[in-house]
């Protein structure tokens, strides 16, 4: 039986790097920054930075795994219910997928703007039709829909745009630095 040790070492290396990104996402998601006028399940964390970097370093599938697992770290201290975890899982997965579609080779300002707009739209839809009815209660939510829908839209736009703008603003220089000639040697 023949083993290709180079391939095996690369897979082990990617697994270790994926674990490190997952640990970084988990550690950064525990410390959430509360934003005023936002539902208690939604807060701002810096876990978007290792999530976006993981998509660059370990690929799409491993980043989706990170996006699906790291929200459970928020149950430790930040989010007392699974609604916030569900929102983070859906939003993080859409962030990874849309970042893959529009910023595959390198970051450009057009791809970042399109990504922010699309992910914000997806987050608004998720918040209006899935998260807010679960959070408020479906009967209560649809009995007085206008204020609840406005609150869902406001929450989604605020949280998503802040997460993505800060995330891309901090990830873009890091990605440029890691792809420079100095790191390739």
Protein Blocks (a to p, Z undefined) as FASTA:
>chain_A
ZZdfklmmmmmmmmmmmmmmmmmmmmmmmmccddehiafkbccdfklmmmmmmmmmnojk
lmmmmmmmmmmmmmmmmmmcfklmmmmmmmmmmmmmmmmmmmmmbccfklmmmmmmmmmm
mmmmmmmmmmmmmmnopklmmmmmmlmmmmmmmmmmmmmmmmmmmmmmmmmmmmmmmmpm
klmZZ
